[in-house]
Amino acid sequence: MTVDLSGGGNLLRVDNLRVGFGHRKAPKPVVNGVSFSLTGGKCLAIVGESGSGKSVTARTLVGLTGGRSHVTADRLEFNGRSVLGLGDRQWRGLRGKEIGFILQDALVSLDQLRPVGAEIAEALRLHGWGTRAERREKVIDLLTQVGVPNPELRARQLPHELSGGLRQRALIASAIALDPSLIIADEPTTALDVTVQAQVLDLLDETKRRGKALILISHDLAVVARMADEVAVMRGGEIVEHGDADDVLYRPRHEYTQALLDAIPSTHSKGTKLSHTSRPALTIKPRSAARGPVIKADGLVKRYHGPDGITRTVVEDVSFELNAGETLGVVGESGSGKTTTARIVLALADPEEGQVLLNGEPWTAASPKARRGRRRQITVVYQDPLSSFDPRWSVRSIVADALPRDSYPSAALRGERVRELLGQVGLEEEHLDRRPLQLSGGQRQRVAIARALAPEPSVIVCDEPVSALDVSIQAQVLDLLTDLQSELGLSYLFISHDLGVIHHMSDRVLVMKDGRVVESGTADAVFHQPREEYTRQLLAALPRLDRSESLTTDHGRLL
Amino acid sequence: MSTAAPAEVARTPRRPGYRAVQRYGLRILGAIGVLWAAATFTFFVQALLPGDRAALILNLETGQNIHRSARELAPINSEYGFSNPIVVQYLHYLGGLVRGDLGTSYQMHQPVTTIIGAQVTPTIVLTVASLLFAWLIALVLTVATTKRVRFVSAIGSGFETITAGLPQYWFGVILLVVLAIDLRIFPVQGGTSAAGLVLPALTLGVPLAGFIGQVTRDEFEKVLDQPFITSARARGMGDLEVRLRHALRHAVLPAITLSGWALGALFSGAVITEAVFARPGLGNVLVTGANTRDIPIVSGIVMLVAFVYVLANLLVDLAYSLVDPRMRTS
């Protein structure tokens, strides 16, 4: 722990930081009077939703806010030295050497045209470290240090040839190459599966234990709970609550922190509203399984034949039933075959073996023509509605387009029905003529749901419907889906990699791995008494924020 | 290691070079197909154009333009094989192409390959020099002016817009009048000397530079916003190095694709430029051939241009996989 103590023991001191963008005379403020300090061996987490100013705050600390920004502060000190108004050359001396910066999603944060080893060596070369041969050796050392197996081979490979977890480790290796005393990680695990996320967090924890200071930017409070000593909650460019991690996460004082915490779907949230702003719960109709399964999938198999002569089985012998008014959750890591299963259920991909029955009749085995008439019985909501909307269409035409012509023959009838659907999903008259790009992420997902409801389906396939949304918006959308289900008696096939979301939404759960269903059962059984080792691993890897238990344990942070 | 890989059930092992051979084999087959189509087209244009070819040849030889009797035409018909069925003529033509025989000029009575061969070098030199100039100008301009303060970026993109729209013959004349005649920096008639190459190559290269620059600038702007650029800066890399080492490689990919088309277009554009600068080359051959309806010469040049296009696109594929290593590994 070699920390310069001249800054009053603080490696980093930030007082009244303000960052604005745009014209010098009237900059649009993004960060509004933020103050914090940090010492070596500690982790400060800055949490907040998109637009809260947390990423801009992080970039200010490496001087990378961009040319059109205005940074002011009463004090902005690193290692006892003011970095306010540093020139580019001086900043370059700090970046990578004293301060390491890790961005999310290494696939786009590493240069795709260069081997990962070259990217790591670059961090060394820029600060004049060693000779070319020494650097080559050091790269291998670093990759070994961050737990990349077979480092000699990996160093020569391109980012896309590595799995998400290995890529993220390589990116971390490039950021910690010169052992900087401050590491800033901006959403370092957001694109990763839970088991990989756990490994990457361990790695960051390791650097913290070696006495490095860590600033973790995240929207995920569970990740924060695992890592942080201190938490600062940002909203609208300001820190609304700041304190010891346990205090902020388990005894929040600010209502916004409370709302963020309540919005997290988890074991205890089932059957309750996640969002404070959602409509009050409607009287829940008793769900009946009397109508029999709406979807019956039997022994589904799907293989892909690559051009290299390799056959990959992506779905292998998958069978399940989805009953009327029920939610069946499908959970698994990337590559587990959950999305392919959804595509087969939607009859967008043909199974090689097995078949799906929809409302008791052959569905995947029917002819395309026969299917067309019954398409309206099953609809879909995707993760990113923006790419499934024509950006030139208005909300009105997007929803009206999904209405069956024979039920709504006239424009007047369709117009009335579109208004009714938008009302159901909580959108207003004013949204009718907006384009997708003029809507927020949550509003877009509501339009996608309205479109899915338009043909009055009995089943909606939800493929990661909330994965791209902030936690409070996610809460509103999940509440909406729950309300619609009890109002309309819909069945959901609900796909997500997020175990909390799956547990919150599902009556029954399928756990998939490598194309197979490894475990299935009621949500409570799968989550509380998992039978399979893989399910246990998934649950163990999940960073948790379990407030009911925190009161009884001295530390509160599980894992 | 930890992300779930899809289960692999069957793997047919193949020799490592197999896919490369398969890929390049298909490309070359495609290229041959394109050349065959061009040959077929030029042959039937020759054979089916209105007017009797034998009469044309005889009129060219004698410098007259009168109606000829069948008896006069008979020896020419048999010499050139015009009396054979068209299929036989077509196969004969294709056979000649395979042996590298493009026929005999009606006017000069020399093999077309000899005539083209004597004049092709200056044209190739001009074409390649123009392409190099174009890339040099475009790269310097985009690296220097993309995403700078508004004033500088506007100069760069303004230059590109204006030059991309310049008509070559007009621009060539302006260059000639200003730099050669008024300022006497370059020779008016440079022949094949290096100094004489500059103005013709600029005439062709500057408009193309504007074009390549526009495409590269668009891409450059997008790339500079990518997270991996921020990563590089966060390692302590300076702006110029970020542009040269990281951004440029990504930004040139669309322009490389464009260069295949550009190389072919430059080859045809060289004709006009050679006329303006009185430069030796295929331009003169083509102009004379077209004026005298010397069809074998014209079709020979058409075949050569087709060949240049095909070759240029194969080169583009090669260059692309050199710049983008993902093409080699995936």
Contacts between the chains, C-beta under 8 A, distances in Angstrom:
chain1	res1	chain2	res2	distance
A	59	B	230	8.0
A	62	B	234	5.6
A	64	B	230	6.2
A	64	B	233	5.8
A	64	B	234	6.4
A	67	B	149	7.9
A	88	B	238	7.2
A	88	B	239	7.3
A	89	B	238	7.8
A	92	B	236	4.4
A	92	B	237	7.3
A	92	B	238	6.0
A	93	B	236	6.8
A	94	B	236	7.5
A	95	B	233	6.9
A	95	B	234	5.4
A	95	B	235	6.4
A	95	B	236	4.1
A	96	B	234	6.4
A	96	B	235	3.8
A	96	B	236	3.9
A	97	B	236	6.2
A	100	B	234	7.6
A	101	B	230	7.9
A	101	B	231	7.5
A	101	B	234	3.6
A	103	B	227	5.0
A	103	B	230	6.3
A	103	B	231	5.9
A	103	B	234	7.8
A	104	B	227	7.8
A	105	B	227	7.0
A	108	B	226	6.2
A	108	B	227	4.7
A	108	B	228	6.2
A	109	B	227	4.4
A	109	B	228	5.4
A	109	B	230	7.5
A	109	B	231	4.8
A	110	B	228	5.6
A	110	B	231	6.7
A	111	B	228	4.8
A	111	B	231	7.9
A	111	B	232	7.2
A	111	B	246	5.3
A	112	B	228	7.3
A	112	B	250	7.9
A	112	B	326	6.7
A	113	B	249	5.3
A	113	B	250	6.5
A	113	B	323	7.3
A	113	B	324	5.9
A	113	B	325	6.1
A	113	B	326	7.1
A	114	B	246	7.9
A	114	B	325	8.0
A	115	B	325	7.9
A	119	B	231	7.7
A	122	B	232	7.2
A	122	B	235	6.1
A	122	B	237	7.2
A	123	B	235	4.3
A	123	B	236	7.5
A	126	B	235	5.7
A	126	B	236	4.6
A	126	B	237	5.6
A	127	B	236	6.1
A	149	B	1	6.0
A	157	B	329	8.0
A	158	B	325	5.9
A	158	B	326	6.1
A	158	B	329	6.3
A	160	B	326	6.3
A	160	B	330	7.1
A	161	B	329	6.4
A	163	B	1	6.8
A	163	B	2	7.2
A	163	B	3	4.1
A	163	B	5	7.8
A	164	B	3	5.7
A	165	B	1	7.1
A	165	B	2	5.3
A	165	B	3	5.8
A	166	B	1	6.8
A	171	B	231	7.1
A	174	B	231	7.4
A	174	B	235	6.6
A	175	B	234	7.4
A	175	B	235	7.7
A	193	B	2	7.8
A	193	B	3	6.2
A	193	B	4	7.9
A	195	B	2	5.5
A	196	B	2	5.3
A	196	B	3	6.1
A	199	B	2	6.5
A	303	B	9	7.3
A	304	B	6	8.0
A	307	B	19	8.0
A	308	B	14	7.4
A	308	B	19	6.7
A	309	B	11	7.2
A	309	B	12	4.1
A	309	B	14	5.9
A	310	B	8	6.1
A	310	B	10	7.3
A	310	B	11	5.2
A	310	B	12	7.5
A	311	B	8	7.2
A	311	B	9	5.6
A	311	B	10	4.5
A	311	B	11	7.8
A	312	B	6	4.3
A	312	B	7	7.0
A	312	B	8	5.9
A	312	B	9	7.6
A	313	B	6	6.9
A	313	B	7	5.1
A	313	B	8	7.8
A	313	B	9	5.2
A	314	B	6	5.3
A	316	B	7	6.9
A	332	B	4	7.7
A	333	B	3	6.6
A	333	B	4	5.1
A	334	B	3	6.3
A	334	B	4	7.1
A	335	B	3	6.3
A	335	B	4	4.5
A	335	B	5	6.4
A	335	B	6	5.7
A	336	B	4	5.5
A	337	B	6	7.6
A	513	B	4	6.0
A	514	B	4	5.4
A	514	B	5	7.6
A	514	B	6	6.7
A	514	B	7	4.9
A	515	B	6	6.5
A	515	B	7	5.9
